[in-house]
Amino acid sequence: MISYRPFWETLNKRDISTYELIYRQGVSANTIYRMKRGMPITTKTLNDLCFILDCSVSDIIEYIKDND
């Protein structure tokens, strides 16, 4: 399972709000909606977020193994 927990931690550490991402950086509100609900995003979106936040992929997502 992919988790966006690192994304929220990165935003918190950098004191950046989702409002700023949407209205100042041009990130789609739908992208934030999808991430809040753990839904998939594209690799292009992941790339854009890494560029905007000047961070690595591991600062946005992490893989958590299912315990099936």
N, C-alpha and C positions, 0 to 999 in steps of 0.2 A: 504494500500500500504506500502511496506517495503522500507525504505530509507536508503542509506548508508552514508548519510551526517555525522553522528557521526564518521564513519571510517576515512573520509578525515580530519575531525577536529582533531582526535586523532593522525593521522600521522603528521599533521602540528604542533601540540603542542609538539610532541616528536622529531621533525626535522628528520623524517624518510621518505625516498623517496620510490616510487614504485620500482625503480631500486634496492634498497637495499633489499626489500622484495623478489623480483624475483631472483636476482643473489647471495645474501648472505644468505637468509633464505629459499630459495627453494619454494616460493609460485609460483604457475603456472601463467604465463602471461595471460592465458585464464581467470583465476579467476579475475585478475585486470581488464581485458577487460569487463567481465560480470558485475562487480561492477560499473564500469564507466558508463555503459549503463542501470543500474537499473535492471539487469536480476537476476534471482534466483541463489543462491549458496547453497551447501549442508550444513547440520549441522556439518558434519565432517570438512569442510573448515572453518566454523564459529568457531568451537572449536580450530582448528589449529591457526587461526588468534588471538584468545584470548590468546592462549599459547605463541605465538611469541611476541605479544605486551604486555603481562602480564596485561590484562585488562578484563573487563566484557563484556557480550554480548551487553549491552546498550552503550558501547563505540564503537561498530561496526555498529549496526543497530537500527532503531527506526520504530515504526508503526505510520503511518499517516492515519487517517480515511478519506475515500473517501467521498466527498460531493455529493453523488448521490441522 
